[in-house]
Each structure stands twice: as C-alpha cells, then as structure tokens.
Amino acid sequence: MINLVKRNLILYFNNKANVFFSLLASLISFGLFILFIKNNLQNQWHATAIYPGLLDNWIIGGTLTTTAISSALTALTRYVIDKSNNVIADISLTDLSFKTLQISYIVSAVIVSTIMQLFTFAFMSTYFSLVDKIDFQWNVILMVILMAILASFVWTAFGFIITSLINNQDALSGCYSIINTLAGFFALVYFPLMTLPKLGQLVIKLTPAPYMSAMYRNILMQNDLKNAFRNSTAHSMNVFKNQININIGNVNSLNSQILVLLTFILIFTFIFLIVSLKTRKNLIH
Amino acid sequence: MKILETQNLTKVIDHKKIVNGINMQVDKGQLVSLLGLNGAGKSTTLKMLTGINYSTFGTVKIMGMTPKNHNYSHQIGVVFQNSILDKELSVKNNLFIRARMYKNIDKKYVDSLIEELGLQSILHQKYKNLSGGQRRKVDIIRALLHKPKILFLDEPSTGLDIQSRNKIWSFIKSLKQKYNLTIILTTHYLEETEQSDYVYIMDEGKFIASDSVENLKIKYSKHILALTFNINFDAKQYFIDHDIKYAYEHNKYLISFNNDKLAINFITDMQNDIDSFEYKHGTMDDVFLNLTGNKANLHD
C-alpha cells in the first residue's frame, strides 16, 4: 500500500498543473476577496473594520474549505486515469487486494488535500500578517492540522463516489469544473448564508461545505472574537456569529460541526460502498 | 505438457457475443499467436485468459487453476497494448514500485532480469524519454518480475517502426529460450505469426482455423509458379490440352502447386520451353485471405 501511495504522491506533486488546479478555487476566492469583497463586508460588519483579523481569518476559513474540495478531487483524478489506462487492471494482477488498492488512492488524496490546505493556510496567514499586521496564529496550528485531515477525509469520501462512477477523464474534468465553481458559494466565501433565499440556504446546508467553513472559522476567529466582544454580551456575540456563519443554524459549536462532518463521512462512505458493489464488476475492463 | 486450456470460452457484452465458444490448448514452452483483424475479439480473449475479465460462459484453466484461484495471477505476466507504466517515473522506480506489490518478490531475480535483458543503461531514465522499442522492453520486463510461467502480450509490436519490431521479436524469442516461457500473443501483423509454434486465426469472435504455420499454409495457401515461355511455344494451348488451370498476369503465366516437388517436376518437364520462372511459397497472407475473404486490410 505504501508503495502505491508513494507513487501517487510523486505523480501528483511532479505535475505542476495538478498542483495549480488544486489551488485554483482557493486562488479565485482569495483574489475576489481582496479585490471586491473585503470592503463590502467591512461596511456590512463594523466589528471587522476595527479588528481586521476577524475578516482575514473569516476568508481563510472559507478558502481552506474550497482548497480541501478542489485538492481532494484533483488528487483522485489519478484513480480515473489509472482506470482508463489499464493500470488498475495491471495492479489487480499483483498481490495487492482491490480493497488495499482503493484505500491507497484514498490515503493519497487525504495526504494531498491536507498538505494543500496547510500550504494555503500558511500562505494566506503570512499574507495577512504582512498586509494587515495580524498575528500569525501559531497556537491554533495543531487544531488546523487536525481539521485539515478531517476536511480531507470528507471530500475524499465524496470524491471517491464520483471517481468510482466515472471512467473517463473528460467526463471527470467537466464534473470537477462544476464542483469547483460551486465550491466558493457552498463554502460561504462570497456572501453570508442569510442573504440567500430559503431554498438556497437549504441546498447549501445539505452539503458539508458550510459546516467545514464554520469549523475553521470557529478555530481561527476565536481570539479576535474574544477581543472584539469582550465588553459585549454573549447574546450579541452569538448574533454576530450567526451573521458571519460561524454558526450554521443550530449547528453552533465546534463539536457539533465536527460531528456533522463525521456524519457526512459516514454517509459518503455508505454511498460509496453501494456504488462500489455495483461498479466492481466493470471496473477492470 | 498442457499449460493452458479453454473450453467453450464465451464473452457476451450488451447481448452480443464478442467471443464465441473458443477452445484452446497450449503446451508448455510454445509461442502461440492469436491472429485476427481489429475487432475480431483477440483482446477480449486475452483478457479472459489472463483473468482480467471473467468469461460469460466456458472455462479457462492454467495448470488446472481457474482465474478465481489466487495463484492464477502468479502464473501469468501481461503486457498490455498501451503501456501501463508511469511516464514521469524512471524505469527503475516503475519496476520497483510494481515489484513491491508482490509479496514474495525475489529481488535478486529482478536485478538479474534487469542486467541480463540489458536495461541497465536506461534504468535511471524517465520512461517518457525512452524510444518505443525500449518502452516495450521495459513493459515486458515489468510483466516478468514475479517469474510467471506464461507471458501474454497484446499486440506487442503495434505502433513500432519496422526496426523496433524486429528487435522486440528477437527479444521475445530470446526470452522464450532463456526462461522457458510459454508465450501467447495477439497480433494483426501476418508476417509475425510465421515465428509462432501455433496460430489461432480469429474472425468475428470465433476461431476459424488453428494449426502450426506450416500446416496452415499447406491447408489454406498454394505455392505459385510464375512463368514466361519461349516465343515459339503456345503455352495457352498446352495448358488447355493438359487441363492445367492457370492465370495470366503482367505477361506471366501463374500456376499453383500444392507442394514443391510437383513444381520441380513441372519445371523439369518443360525446361526446353520455359524462358524464365519465379517460384513463391504460400504465405500467412494467403492463408488469412483465403480464410477471411476480402475483409482484411492487412497492413494497416
């Protein structure tokens, strides 16, 4: 298994286009934020104008979610390439079991997605610490790493359903384009949830993306929130958290958000197992 | 000694029989070709023989084992039509990554394989930088890493220039001798089957003929004697008088013979009247054309 994981990682990081497209969704949301959204949101949420760290960490949280989505999916492209080029058929002739083979692709995608999220976190934090003079939050790094791993599992489980169903690269890249375009909206990077109509809110709430952004924002913004609301009531802080989607409906604590994400992993894994049973026969073709 | 056997092997895809009830018997150490046009069912047959695809009906056994047996895949090495190795990795990385996917790989054997088969000079080159012939050689060595008894090759020389094709063929023949391998390959190059011990000719999913190259030629092709005669000799009248079938093309009379002896006798009898002659043995092209009619676009 280690061999196949190692091979997948070498092939992923050797291919600069892969790395670029993994970061594309994050770069887009980051660029849009700096160019258009930042001022708009500062006018809307006054606290963020006084404490720039609030808004900077807010966008980092959302962007990490889009990075998790696009990098996990891009890493799983290797699985589809290997299916269409008979590599899976070749490996099936070795002593590696089909289950181990699948786990190897999952582990590779989790590692890639975690690394890309940490890279994005380091890059954006460094940028904001230079531009807005906010402190680089060393104290939350361990939590960010753990959450990055969790986020990677969620999107790898989701991506594996798609890559199990699709056997050619053209169809896959079409599918990815749609997901990457939607990623920023679902991760609530461009606007808060409450600005959407009820149906839109419901659709977004049915995906893991808003909970993941909320989870990251919960961790990254806690210091700034404490400072900004030290003279206010808990209620007013909660209202603000609702506004900026650190709370998603009743899912309003870090633990509950983690629980929701773990539930999504279970649901995706269950769907994947059903899909896998149906596609197993045709996989090696 | 029989090493591979199939009975009524059939593959149905979307209600269509892609391979239709084929029976094969391959002896240990033989080089066997499956010859057929594109779409004849060769690759599907190969996939069933290797256990990559299961048959819809019928059985395939290698040394008594069916593809569901875990050890089945240990007995076979497969070279796919399109390479399955990673272009971005070096030859060495490609081979060792695959080697480590086997439980009891003999590392010394892998090293000796690389040395004996002359890969050392390209070992550290990226696979994508190799020539077509070199890539094929690496593909073949990948298939031999776990000491298989049978090597399957799907169109091993397709896409290679004539020089590389010749090199790959002498490489395959040397492997057969050196490692006492049984080799089963598919091809649509007729001349390549000449080097086989046994040939199965496929058309529309069925074997339409199977035998040694020599026997196939005897059964399905004729030797042709092309003649010109002295100006005073009335060849047409002679052939009519003696009830000899002939054709007249490019100022030459063409007569077919079942064997060389008859041709020699004819030339000896007619030596005073013959001006010049050419004698051409039957080829696999003739065999194939006779069997498949005009479907073949032979050298695509």
Interface residues (C-beta under 8 A of the other chain):
Chain A: N3 L4 K6 R7 I10 L11 N14 N15 N85 N86 V87 A89 D90 I91 S92 L93 T94 D95 L96 I284 H285
Chain B: T50 G51 I52 N53 S73 I76 V78 F80 N82 I84 D86 E88 L89 N93 I97 R98 R100 M101 Y102 K103 H146
